[in-house]
Amino acid sequence: MPEVFDFSKMAKITPRADSWDKVAARIQAKKARKILPFRLFSSLSVAASLFLIAGALFLGLQADANLIPSSTGTADSTENLSWYSELGSGEAVDSFSTPIDNYFK
């Protein structure tokens, strides 16, 4: 069994009158230092997010403006449109048949 300590015979140490105020001031100083970086970092992250969103929207609008072809009325674009419109029609498509097509004939 451990020995029991008797603290009643020890001299009591009295703290200084201003010691509690010093301890409270140190605690408040530590809290103030911890809060400042959090506020600073959170505001910086929000600003960076808004900057990236604005940049993405700006680049997206610029890309949409570049997609509009400048030669919509030229002969080349008319030829390309007619070539694309003829895809899927003609003899080769008419002669191709599937079992479903044969079933419904």
C-alpha positions, 0 to 999 in steps of 0.5 A: 500500500502506498504511503500517505502524504501529510501536506498539513505540515508544509509551508503554504505558498501564497501567490502574488496579488497580480499573478492571476491577472498575468495568467488571464492576460496570457490566456487572452493573448493566446486566444487572440493569436489563434483567432486572427490567422483563422479569420485571415485564412478563411477570408483569403480562401473565400477571395481566392474561390471568388477569383477562380469562379470569375476567371472560369466564367470569363474564360467560358464566355470568351470561348463561347464567343470564339465558337461562332463561325465567321464564315457562315455564308460562304460556299465552303460552309454550304458544301459542308452542310449539304455533305452532312445532310446527305449522310444516312441516305442513298442506295447503301442505306436503302439496301441495308436491312436488319431482321427487324426491318424484314419482319415488318415488310 
